[in-house]
Amino acid sequence: MKYFVFALILLTGYCMIPVKGQSRRASVKLFMHDLSNAGLPTRIVGGAFSLTGHGGKHWAVVVQFEGDDLVYLCELHRDPNTGRKGSGGIVWSCERMTKEEVMRGKTGIYIHEFRNIHTTPEELYRICSEIRFNGTDYHLILNNCQHWSKELIHKLGLSITWFNMKTLMEKTTGPGFLITHLKTYSL
């Protein structure tokens, strides 16, 4: 009987033992937080272009593979030492870290969960490396973390058509804004 159960587990794949290169189920989340902890120029410029006057939001994508306690934080950073003078260049990262590290020091957090996908950490890293904005000049309006995150979500085979400014405004600054911010968000 024990051999039958062992064979059944092997045949059905019920026992999820991660193997490098083996596609696994992963949850994908759009992670946004206020830029209030950013440097003064970012807060001023973000606030000027924000429809709410509360400053802009940084966008990133968080991916967690089934059976893994750590997550992959995939995001874009502006590097002032590269790119055109004043704008900086785009530098991307896809780092494996704890959920607590992702959340540490962030305020005004909003998380949207997409459907699950099947991929590998290596494939996720490859997709991040091939986003067309990588290595280009950062632009606050035309080439920023929102554009990078949207393209990553699209390349992962997910739809972002649900997202528009009205939805963002209602969920992050609309009725119940303070209640929304007092909720405990979890990745």
N, C-alpha and C positions, 0 to 999 in steps of 0.2 A: 504494500500500500504506500509506504513512504517513497518508493521509487516512482510510483505513478504520480504522486503529488509533485515531486521534484521535476519530473518530465513535463507535467502540466504547467508548472511555473516557467520553465525554460521555453516551452512552445508559445505560451500566451504573452510572455514578456511582462507578466504581472510583477515580478521582482525587478524594481527599477534600480539597477546598478549602473551609475554613469560610466560611460566609456568615452575616452577622448575621440572626438570626431563623430560620435553617435548623436543623431538628432534627438533633442529632448523637448518636452513641452515647457514653455516659458510664458510667464505673464508679462505684459508690457503696460507701462503706465507713463502718462505724460505728467511730469512733475514741474510745478511752477511755484516760485516764491518771490517775495518782494525784494527789490534791490535796495531796501532801506539801509542795509549794512554795507553797501558798496561805498566807494570813495565819493567825495562831494561832487565832482563833475558828473558822475554817472547819475547820482540822485537828482541833481538839478536838471540835466538834460532829459532823463527819464520822466521826471515830473512834468516837464514842459510838454512832452509829447504824449503823456498819458491822458486819456479821456477823463479819468477820475481825479487827476491832480495828486494822486497818492504815490506817484512814481511808477516806473515800469516793473515788469516781472521777468525774471530769468526763467527760461524754459530748458528742460533737460528730459531725457528719456531714461526710465529705470526698467531694467529687465531682470527678472528673477527666474532661474531655471528650477524646475521641479526637483525636490530633494536637496536643494542647496540653501543654506541659511544666509549666504551672502548674496548681494545684488550687484549688477553692473550699472554704473552711472555713466551714461553716454551724453556728452555735452560739448559745447563749443565755448572757447574762451577767447577774449581779445588780448592779443599780445602787443603792447605798445612799442616793443622793440623791433617789431617786424612790420612789413607792409608800408603803405604810404605814410608820410609824416602826418601825425595827428590822428589818423584813423586806426592804425595798428592792423596787424594781420590776424587771420583766423587760425587758431590752433585747436584741434579737437582732442578729446580724450574718451576712453572707454575703460574705466577703472572698476575693479572688483573691490567691494567694501561692505561694511555692515550697514544695516538700515539706519542705525543710530548716527553713523558718520554722515550719511546723506542728509539727515534732518538737522544735524547740529548747527546751531546759530542761525537757522532760517526762520523768517516770520512771514505771515500772510501766505501760508501754504495752500495750494489747491492741487488736487490730484485727480486725474481722469484715467480710469482703467479701461483698456481695450480688451478685445477677446484674446485668448491664448494663441500662441504660434508654436511651430516646431522648428527649431534651429539648433545650432551649436554655438558655444562661446567663440570659437574660431571664426565661424561665419558672421556672427554679430560684429566682431572686430573688423573683418574684411569689409563688410557693408559700411561701417563707420568710416573706414579709410577711403572709400570711394565716393563719398558725398561731394558733389560738384563745388561746394563752397569752400572746401578745405584748401588752404594755401592762398586764398584770395584776400583782398582788403576788407576789413570789417566796416560796416556802415550801419549806423543806428537804426535807420528806417528800411533800407533796401537789402541788407545782407547781415543778418544778426542771428542770435540763438533760436529765434522762432522759425526762421527759414530753415536752418540746419535741422532742428528737431522735426519739423513737418516732413522734410525730405527723408529723414531716417524712418519715420513712421510709415511713409509711403513705400519705401524700399523693403520694409519688413512685411509688406502685403496687407497693411491695415489702412482703413479709411479715416481721413480726418475731415471729411465733408460735414460732419456733425458740428464742427467747430466754426463759430463766427463771433464777431465782437459782442453781439447782443447776448449770446450765451455766456461769454466770459464775464461781461459786466454784471449780469444777473447773479452768477455764481460767486463772484469775488467781491462785488461792491454794491449789489442791489439790495432789495429787502432782505433783512436778516443778516446783513454783512457781519455785524459783531458776533451774532450767534454762530455763523459759519466759522469765524476765526477762533472761537472758543472750543470748537470740537477738537477732539484728539484725532489727528490724521495718522493713518498707518500705511506703510508701504507693504 
